[in-house]
Amino acid sequence: GLTMITFSGLIFKEFDPLGNIEKSARKIIKFVGKQPHKEEYHIQYYDKIKKKDVLINGKKIKGIEKTAVVVKHDKRKEEIFIPAHRITKVTHKRKTIWRM
């Protein structure tokens, strides 16, 4: 029984494509958040409401929650939560360093 549970865990981790993408996106966002010159980084994500890709400057990143990136809004004093799986690209000085 224990062997079956162990192997089933390995199998399901292998076939979880969104989980790996989400982990990868969170890892790169944490990296950007720790950089001293965050303004050199840009994050691109797909906005379902606007139905287009949106580019955000790295200095607007406030933190990361379990499955979302917390970003400061441009004009209002509120935070936006972007699901990590919607992040499509991260650039540094206009060069792509991560892409989904």
WOCOR-V312349 format. One record per run of one state. SS is the DSSP state (2 for helix, 1 for strand, 0 for the rest). FROM is the first residue (numbers start at 1). LEN is the number of residues. If there is no record, write none. Layout:
ss=SS from=FROM len=LEN
ss=SS from=FROM len=LEN
This chain:
ss=0 from=1 len=1
ss=2 from=2 len=13
ss=0 from=15 len=2
ss=2 from=17 len=18
ss=0 from=35 len=3
ss=2 from=38 len=3
ss=1 from=41 len=7
ss=0 from=48 len=4
ss=1 from=52 len=6
ss=2 from=58 len=3
ss=1 from=61 len=4
ss=0 from=65 len=3
ss=1 from=68 len=5
ss=0 from=73 len=6
ss=1 from=79 len=5
ss=2 from=84 len=3
ss=1 from=87 len=6
ss=0 from=93 len=2
ss=1 from=95 len=5
ss=0 from=100 len=1
